[in-house]
Amino acid sequence: MLFISGLISYILSNKHFLLMLISLEAMVLSIYMLMFLYFVQFSSESFINMIYLSLSVCEGALGLTLLVILIRTHGVDMVMVFDNLW
């Protein structure tokens, strides 16, 4: 349910870059919780969760870096600014 709500909010929030990043993080968090529950239920190796979590932290840091660069260069976090760049 969290993944679907994150996906819907990602689709509907196409104006602001920060809202898109928050929606992506909600989807990543829901996938992490599903993987955690799967590995606990079947008592499998859960080291893949740590790898996934570290990659999702890198993804979040990269998104925040892009947000800061966008705000410093253009002054706003509107996605429609990208139309003028291409």
C-alpha positions, 0 to 999 in steps of 0.5 A: 500500500505504501508503494502504491501511494508513493507511486501515485504521489510521484505521478501527481507531483510533477511540479516540485523536485522535492516532492518527487524525491520524497515519493521515491524515498517512500517507494524505496522504504516500502520495498525495503520493508517488504524485503525485510519481512520476506527474509525474516519469514523464510529465515534467509540471508538478510545481508542483501538488505544492508546492500539495498539500504546503502544503495538507497542512501546513496540514491537519496544523497544524490537526489538531494545534491541535485536539488541543491544544485538546481536551487542554487543555479535556478533559484527554484525547485520546479521541474518545469525549469528543465524544459528550458535547459534542453 
